[in-house]
Every structure is written in C-alpha cells, then in structure tokens.
C-alpha cells in the first residue's frame, strides 16, 4: 500500500501511496528542508499553532495567521505579490502589489512591457495616481475632514458644493 524507494539512476527518492489518495504525517511541527548534505535550509514549516511558513533560499517570505497572510521581503528588500491572469503570457495580464523599505505601497501593471506603478501611497498616506480617477454618474467626491467640499455629477447636472459652516 505504501512504497518508499530510491532510484539510483536519476538519483531520486520516492514515497508512493498506492492505495488511497492521502499521506498523513502527524507531528507537533513539520519542517521540510533542502540541501541536507550542505546544511539544511528551511523550505516549509507547518507549526502546531496552525501557521504555515514558506521560505525561499532559507529566508521566510510567506506566513499564514488566523486572519490572513504575511508576505515578507528579504532584509533591506521589497515585499511583493505578483498576480498573473491567464498564465501571465501577456503583459496586461500581469499585476504587482509592492511594499518597499521607505514605507511606500504601490500597485503596478506590466501592460507596456515594463512595470508601471499606477497607484502609489507613501508612508505619510499621500496618494498618487498615474492616470485619472473615474467616478461613475451620481457618485460624489467628498473633500475635507467633514466632507466640506463635494463634487457631484449625474447624467445631466454638475454641482460643486462648499459647506463652510461644517467644522467652524
């Protein structure tokens, strides 16, 4: 039912579950490591707490927690998530979410053949858009801590309203 063997011609080691679809490994913590002959490097840790950690070249890059995930960059490097639709075989299919060491948050696209950040949010919460901001009809734009200024457009009318009494 279970076969563990070594194929010396390749060389590769195998674990085959011949009956059933599952292999259950039970332990408080499970750690998969690579390069055992040179010095073990972490690849995957499944922890008793429920967290799962992924490593790239012995650097933790991904971790689960009870409310979501963490994505880590290497010391002094970027943390990024790459999203490739349709196998990422075309530039417009590729999106990047990135955080850098200066506290900048960026969203970019590869549609031009290189990465272009369309949205930037710096460490002081200043937002920059590379293109225009589009609001649909009948969706107001509010400006000010108390929505002192509003811009509104529907299919036929445009209004700019300033309410100086708010907050005074």
C-alpha angles and dihedrals in degrees: 000000000000124000126191115181148147125232105206096190093067095018103235135139120219140196111193124186100205098180120042127009103257139077111193119200113187125196140121089256129009119204126185115197136181135211094037092171094053100037125301117271120196116246105161133005123189106192131203089239088066095254121132120206126196123198134198114201089343093307117117107239103162136031135172124219134177094273100037140297142313123218114199131195121209118270106295092004141103128277110215143167118208117204116194118183121197091016090303092268093141129051096239088055091066125087131172132201111194142179121192135197092261092063095258120146116201139181116199144172133211097215093120094052093263134059114279118183108222095180129033128182114185129206090268091055095252109150125211125188120199091205134028127294113238123203119186121238115290093019111122127214112221122200128188135038091280097032088260093164126040133181118199136178131176128174093289112013139055124200135184112192127186118188106191092172090069109094095004 
